[in-house]
Amino acid sequence: MINKRLLVKNLLAHNDENSFYDKKRFISIGEKEGKAKFLKHVCALANSNPKNNSFIVIGVEDEDNKIVGVDFFDDSKIQNLVNAYLDNPPLISYENIPFPHLPEGKVVGLVTIRSNGKVCALRKNIWKYYGGAVFFREGSISLPKAFDIELKDINSKAVATIEQHARNNIELTLDAVINFINNRHPDLTSDYKVFKEQFVVCWAGIKKKIKNKTYYSRVDIELINEQVKLFYSALDEITISFNEDTFSILEFVQLGLGSQQKYYPLEKVVITFSENGKYTMNSELVFDPPQYDKKTLHHVFNANNALLQKIEKKIVLSNAEHDDLTHLPATYLICYLNGFEEAKEKMDAARPLLKQYDSGIHQSLKESQRILRKVRYN
């Protein structure tokens, strides 16, 4: 098994980006420009590496390779995005890799791209890129190519060497388990489970029982062998179940208007471990969003817009308005789920305002946008 933290370190040791590896300070696939650039790099890396994996490391300064991290990015449907926009799409995964020196909730994003051996191209127009465009890597740059298109295998040996250097061992696994339970979350209930004598899953959270069912909040779950953070949320609640072959997570989100709050199942993730040292991870969206009267939601939507205008103009909010502001991320999400398409643009516009105004509400907004992303990709 490959220790993904060691893999990131070995990739960064190649100080310059190249035809099998790219690094980014962050990506923004929620916006059209950011989505287009991400797809361009995925296309170029797939075409430049038809026989081996290629990678994008996210959360690294370009000038000096300093690891600064990004927010945990829970996006199990990123393959759907690639399938929608690319012909001959590669297999792609996005994994969240914890590093000890990063603040809680910050990780390094690792995108792994595996070509299907055929020429990958944009399927349709997006931003300033035209459908049918084919991209390749030339050094550290992803460039379009219109002629002499041929897939060449030039990096297999280099990538195989890097992956071999990132192989896990018993010492790294034991150290990581002890660190997770004793140091990372000393104030939370922690546990672990070994699967197939090879895989170790650790989890921590605030544990509570309701009607003979155990729920966790402030949850952190890691697949220790590969140093991959499987789930992280400071707000949502989940249930955990497992047997000898599988580890399952059912995520709940709290939504409602005013005091009428309710928990709704959002997504079920099942990790299945095999005897051959491999595992698969399957997710299913089980979300049935609450429906409300459109007239009520028009009032809520307009009230949210008015609050943002006051913050933008630096007008002091009353206590009642500040209470309404704490519900703004969730109520914008409810509006979107009930057909208010413009609520997404309002949430995007609210992020820089709320980041300066209130860090807690800003965090709630990011959680709401994460849910919105899941729903849209499905």
C-alpha positions as CSV (number, residue, x, y, z in Angstrom):
1,M,0.0,0.0,0.0
2,I,1.1,3.5,-0.8
3,N,1.4,6.0,2.0
4,K,-0.1,9.1,0.4
5,R,1.7,11.5,2.7
6,L,5.1,10.0,1.6
7,L,3.9,10.2,-2.0
8,V,3.2,13.9,-1.7
9,K,6.7,14.4,-0.2
10,N,8.3,12.5,-2.9
11,L,6.4,14.4,-5.6
12,L,7.4,17.7,-4.0
13,A,11.1,16.5,-4.0
14,H,10.8,16.9,-7.8
15,N,11.0,20.7,-7.3
16,D,9.8,21.6,-10.8
17,E,6.4,20.6,-12.1
18,N,6.6,18.3,-15.1
19,S,4.6,16.1,-17.5
20,F,3.3,13.7,-14.7
21,Y,2.9,16.2,-11.8
22,D,1.4,19.6,-11.2
23,K,0.9,21.6,-8.0
24,K,-1.6,24.3,-7.1
25,R,-2.1,26.7,-4.2
26,F,-5.8,25.9,-4.5
27,I,-8.5,24.9,-7.1
28,S,-11.9,26.4,-7.4
29,I,-14.1,24.0,-9.4
30,G,-17.3,25.7,-8.1
31,E,-16.6,28.6,-10.6
32,K,-16.6,28.2,-14.3
33,E,-13.0,29.5,-14.9
34,G,-11.6,27.3,-12.1
35,K,-13.5,24.3,-13.4
36,A,-12.3,24.8,-16.9
37,K,-8.6,25.2,-15.8
38,F,-8.9,22.1,-13.7
39,L,-10.3,20.0,-16.6
40,K,-7.6,21.3,-18.9
41,H,-4.9,20.1,-16.5
42,V,-6.6,16.7,-16.0
43,C,-6.8,16.3,-19.8
44,A,-3.2,17.3,-20.3
45,L,-1.8,15.0,-17.6
46,A,-3.9,12.0,-18.8
47,N,-2.7,12.5,-22.4
48,S,0.9,12.9,-21.3
49,N,0.9,9.8,-19.2
50,P,-1.1,7.0,-21.0
51,K,0.6,4.2,-19.1
52,N,0.9,5.4,-15.5
53,N,-0.6,7.7,-12.8
54,S,-0.2,11.4,-12.9
55,F,-0.9,13.8,-10.0
56,I,-2.0,17.2,-8.9
57,V,-0.9,18.3,-5.4
58,I,-3.1,21.1,-4.0
59,G,-2.2,23.3,-1.0
60,V,1.4,24.0,-1.9
61,E,3.1,27.4,-2.6
62,D,4.4,27.5,-6.1
63,E,7.6,29.4,-5.4
64,D,9.1,27.4,-2.5
65,N,7.0,24.2,-2.2
66,K,5.8,25.3,1.2
67,I,2.9,23.1,2.4
68,V,0.2,25.5,3.5
69,G,-2.9,23.2,3.0
70,V,-6.4,23.8,1.9
71,D,-9.8,23.0,3.4
72,F,-11.0,19.4,3.6
73,F,-12.7,18.8,0.2
74,D,-15.4,16.2,0.4
75,D,-16.1,15.6,-3.2
76,S,-16.8,12.0,-4.0
77,K,-18.5,12.9,-7.3
78,I,-15.5,14.5,-8.9
79,Q,-15.4,11.6,-11.4
80,N,-18.9,12.7,-12.5
81,L,-17.6,16.2,-13.4
82,V,-14.7,14.7,-15.5
83,N,-17.1,12.3,-17.2
84,A,-19.5,15.1,-18.1
85,Y,-16.8,17.4,-19.8
86,L,-14.2,15.0,-21.2
87,D,-14.2,12.4,-24.0
88,N,-12.2,9.3,-23.0
89,P,-12.1,10.6,-19.4
90,P,-9.4,9.2,-17.1
91,L,-10.1,7.6,-13.8
92,I,-9.7,10.3,-11.2
93,S,-9.7,10.5,-7.4
94,Y,-9.4,13.4,-4.9
95,E,-7.9,12.5,-1.5
96,N,-7.4,14.6,1.6
97,I,-3.9,14.0,3.1
98,P,-3.3,15.2,6.7
99,F,0.1,16.7,7.6
100,P,1.0,17.1,11.3
101,H,1.9,20.8,11.1
102,L,-1.3,22.0,9.5
103,P,-4.2,23.4,11.5
104,E,-7.2,21.2,12.2
105,G,-9.4,20.9,9.1
106,K,-6.6,21.8,6.7
107,V,-5.1,19.1,4.5
108,V,-3.2,18.6,1.3
109,G,-5.3,17.6,-1.7
110,L,-4.0,14.8,-3.9
111,V,-5.6,14.3,-7.3
112,T,-4.6,11.0,-8.9
113,I,-5.3,10.7,-12.7
114,R,-5.2,7.4,-14.6
115,S,-5.5,7.5,-18.4
116,N,-7.6,4.9,-20.2
117,G,-5.0,4.8,-22.9
118,K,-7.0,6.8,-25.4
119,V,-6.7,10.5,-26.4
120,C,-8.6,12.6,-23.9
121,A,-10.4,15.8,-25.2
122,L,-12.9,18.4,-24.1
123,R,-16.4,17.2,-24.9
124,K,-18.0,20.7,-24.9
125,N,-17.2,24.4,-24.6
126,I,-16.3,25.7,-21.1
127,W,-15.1,29.2,-20.3
128,K,-12.6,30.1,-23.1
129,Y,-11.8,26.5,-24.1
130,Y,-13.6,24.9,-27.1
131,G,-15.2,21.5,-27.3
132,G,-12.8,19.1,-29.1
133,A,-9.7,20.7,-27.7
134,V,-6.8,18.3,-26.8
135,F,-4.2,19.3,-24.2
136,F,-0.7,17.9,-23.5
137,R,1.9,18.8,-20.9
138,E,5.0,20.6,-22.2
139,G,7.3,20.8,-19.2
140,S,5.2,22.4,-16.4
141,I,2.6,23.9,-18.7
142,S,-0.7,22.4,-20.1
143,L,-1.0,23.5,-23.8
144,P,-3.5,22.7,-26.5
145,K,-2.4,20.6,-29.5
146,A,-4.1,20.5,-32.9
147,F,-1.8,18.2,-34.9
148,D,0.7,15.3,-34.5
149,I,-1.4,14.0,-31.6
150,E,0.2,10.8,-30.3
151,L,0.2,9.3,-26.8
152,K,3.7,8.5,-25.7
153,D,4.8,6.6,-22.6
154,I,7.9,8.5,-21.2
155,N,7.3,8.6,-17.4
156,S,6.4,5.0,-16.3
157,K,9.8,4.4,-14.8
158,A,10.0,7.7,-12.9
159,V,6.4,7.4,-11.5
160,A,7.0,3.7,-10.5
161,T,10.2,4.8,-8.6
162,I,8.3,7.6,-6.7
163,E,5.4,5.2,-5.8
164,Q,7.9,2.6,-4.6
165,H,9.6,5.1,-2.3
166,A,6.2,5.9,-0.8
167,R,5.3,2.3,0.2
168,N,4.0,1.9,3.8
169,N,5.6,0.0,6.6
170,I,4.5,-1.3,10.1
171,E,6.4,1.5,11.9
172,L,4.6,4.3,10.0
173,T,1.2,2.6,10.6
174,L,1.7,2.1,14.3
175,D,3.0,5.6,14.8
176,A,0.1,7.1,12.9
177,V,-2.5,5.1,15.0
178,I,-0.9,6.1,18.3
179,N,-0.7,9.7,17.2
180,F,-4.3,9.8,16.0
181,I,-5.7,8.4,19.3
182,N,-3.4,10.0,21.9
183,N,-2.4,13.3,20.4
184,R,-4.6,14.4,17.6
185,H,-7.9,14.1,19.4
186,P,-7.3,13.7,23.2
187,D,-10.7,15.4,24.0
188,L,-12.8,13.2,21.8
189,T,-13.9,9.5,21.8
190,S,-11.5,7.6,19.6
191,D,-11.5,4.1,18.2
192,Y,-10.0,1.9,15.5
193,K,-10.7,-1.2,13.5
194,V,-8.4,-3.5,11.5
195,F,-9.7,-5.0,8.3
196,K,-8.3,-8.0,6.5
197,E,-5.2,-7.9,8.8
198,Q,-3.9,-5.0,6.6
199,F,-6.1,-1.9,6.8
200,V,-6.5,0.3,9.8
201,V,-9.4,2.8,10.1
202,C,-9.3,5.3,13.0
203,W,-12.2,7.6,13.9
204,A,-12.8,10.2,16.6
205,G,-15.8,12.4,17.5
206,I,-18.3,13.4,20.2
207,K,-20.4,10.4,20.8
208,K,-24.0,10.4,21.9
209,K,-26.8,7.9,21.9
210,I,-30.4,8.6,20.8
211,K,-33.0,5.8,20.9
212,N,-30.3,3.1,21.0
213,K,-28.5,4.6,18.0
214,T,-25.0,6.1,18.3
215,Y,-24.2,9.4,16.5
216,Y,-20.9,11.2,16.2
217,S,-20.3,14.9,15.8
218,R,-17.0,16.8,15.3
219,V,-16.0,13.8,13.3
220,D,-12.5,12.9,11.9
221,I,-12.0,9.5,10.1
222,E,-8.7,8.3,8.5
223,L,-7.5,5.3,6.6
224,I,-4.2,5.2,8.4
225,N,-2.2,2.9,6.0
226,E,-2.6,5.4,3.2
227,Q,-2.7,8.6,5.4
228,V,-6.0,9.6,3.8
229,K,-8.6,11.5,5.6
230,L,-12.0,9.9,4.7
231,F,-14.3,12.3,6.4
232,Y,-14.0,15.5,8.4
233,S,-16.7,17.9,9.6
234,A,-17.0,20.3,12.5
235,L,-20.8,20.6,12.1
236,D,-22.5,17.6,10.6
237,E,-23.4,14.3,12.4
238,I,-22.9,10.8,11.2
239,T,-23.4,7.2,12.1
240,I,-20.7,4.5,11.8
241,S,-21.2,0.8,11.2
242,F,-18.8,-2.0,10.2
243,N,-18.4,-5.7,9.8
244,E,-15.4,-7.8,8.8
245,D,-15.4,-6.6,5.2
246,T,-16.9,-3.1,5.2
247,F,-16.8,0.3,7.0
248,S,-19.9,2.5,6.4
249,I,-20.6,6.1,7.1
250,L,-24.0,7.7,6.9
251,E,-23.9,11.5,7.0
252,F,-26.7,13.7,8.3
253,V,-27.3,17.4,7.8
254,Q,-29.4,19.7,9.9
255,L,-31.8,21.9,7.9
256,G,-34.9,23.9,8.6
257,L,-36.4,27.4,8.9
258,G,-36.2,29.1,12.3
259,S,-36.6,26.7,15.2
260,Q,-38.1,23.9,13.0
261,Q,-34.8,22.1,12.5
262,K,-34.5,18.4,11.5
263,Y,-31.7,16.0,10.6
264,Y,-31.8,14.6,7.0
265,P,-29.6,11.7,5.7
266,L,-27.3,13.1,3.1
267,E,-24.8,10.5,1.8
268,K,-23.9,6.9,2.5
269,V,-20.2,5.9,1.9
270,V,-19.2,2.2,2.1
271,I,-15.6,1.1,2.0
272,T,-15.2,-2.5,1.1
273,F,-11.8,-4.2,1.9
274,S,-10.6,-7.3,0.0
275,E,-8.1,-10.0,0.8
276,N,-5.8,-9.0,-2.0
277,G,-4.8,-5.8,-0.3
278,K,-7.2,-3.5,-2.2
279,Y,-10.3,-1.6,-1.3
280,T,-13.2,0.1,-3.0
281,M,-15.1,3.2,-1.9
282,N,-18.7,3.7,-3.1
283,S,-21.0,6.6,-2.2
284,E,-24.7,7.0,-2.6
285,L,-26.6,10.2,-2.2
286,V,-29.7,9.5,-0.1
287,F,-30.8,13.1,0.4
288,D,-34.5,14.0,0.2
289,P,-34.4,17.8,0.8
290,P,-37.2,19.5,2.7
291,Q,-39.8,21.4,0.6
292,Y,-41.3,24.7,1.6
293,D,-43.9,27.2,0.4
294,K,-42.4,29.4,-2.3
295,K,-44.0,32.5,-0.8
296,T,-42.2,31.9,2.5
297,L,-38.9,31.2,0.7
298,H,-39.1,34.4,-1.3
299,H,-39.4,36.3,2.0
300,V,-36.4,34.4,3.4
301,F,-34.3,34.8,0.2
302,N,-34.9,38.6,0.1
303,A,-34.2,38.9,3.8
304,N,-30.8,37.1,3.3
305,N,-30.0,39.5,0.4
306,A,-30.7,42.5,2.6
307,L,-28.5,41.2,5.4
308,L,-25.6,40.8,2.9
309,Q,-26.1,44.3,1.6
310,K,-25.9,45.7,5.2
311,I,-22.7,43.8,5.8
312,E,-21.2,45.1,2.5
313,K,-22.1,48.6,3.5
314,K,-20.7,48.0,7.1
315,I,-24.1,48.8,8.7
316,V,-24.2,47.4,12.3
317,L,-26.7,44.5,12.6
318,S,-29.2,44.3,15.4
319,N,-29.2,41.2,17.7
320,A,-32.2,39.8,15.8
321,E,-30.5,40.4,12.4
322,H,-27.3,38.7,13.6
323,D,-29.3,35.6,14.7
324,D,-30.9,35.6,11.2
325,L,-27.4,35.8,9.7
326,T,-26.3,32.6,11.5
327,H,-29.0,30.8,9.6
328,L,-28.2,32.4,6.3
329,P,-26.0,29.6,4.8
330,A,-28.6,26.9,5.6
331,T,-31.6,29.0,4.4
332,Y,-29.8,29.9,1.1
333,L,-29.2,26.2,0.6
334,I,-32.9,25.4,1.3
335,C,-33.8,28.1,-1.3
336,Y,-31.5,26.5,-3.9
337,L,-33.0,23.0,-3.2
338,N,-36.4,24.5,-3.7
339,G,-35.7,25.9,-7.2
340,F,-34.0,29.3,-6.4
341,E,-31.1,28.8,-8.8
342,E,-29.7,32.3,-8.0
343,A,-29.1,31.3,-4.4
344,K,-25.9,29.6,-5.5
345,E,-24.5,32.9,-6.8
346,K,-25.5,34.6,-3.6
347,M,-23.6,32.0,-1.6
348,D,-20.5,32.5,-3.7
349,A,-20.7,36.3,-3.3
350,A,-21.3,35.9,0.5
351,R,-18.0,34.0,1.1
352,P,-15.6,37.0,1.2
353,L,-18.0,39.1,3.1
354,L,-18.7,36.5,5.8
355,K,-15.0,35.5,6.0
356,Q,-14.2,39.0,7.3
357,Y,-17.4,39.4,9.4
358,D,-17.7,36.1,11.3
359,S,-15.5,33.0,11.0
360,G,-18.2,30.7,12.4
361,I,-20.8,31.7,9.9
362,H,-18.2,31.5,7.1
363,Q,-17.5,27.9,8.1
364,S,-21.3,27.2,8.0
365,L,-21.4,28.6,4.5
366,K,-18.6,26.4,3.3
367,E,-20.5,23.4,4.7
368,S,-23.6,24.4,2.9
369,Q,-21.7,24.8,-0.3
370,R,-20.2,21.3,0.1
371,I,-23.8,19.9,0.3
372,L,-24.8,21.9,-2.7
373,R,-21.9,20.5,-4.7
374,K,-22.8,16.9,-3.8
375,V,-26.4,17.5,-4.9
376,R,-25.4,19.2,-8.2
377,Y,-22.9,16.5,-9.2
378,N,-25.5,13.8,-8.7
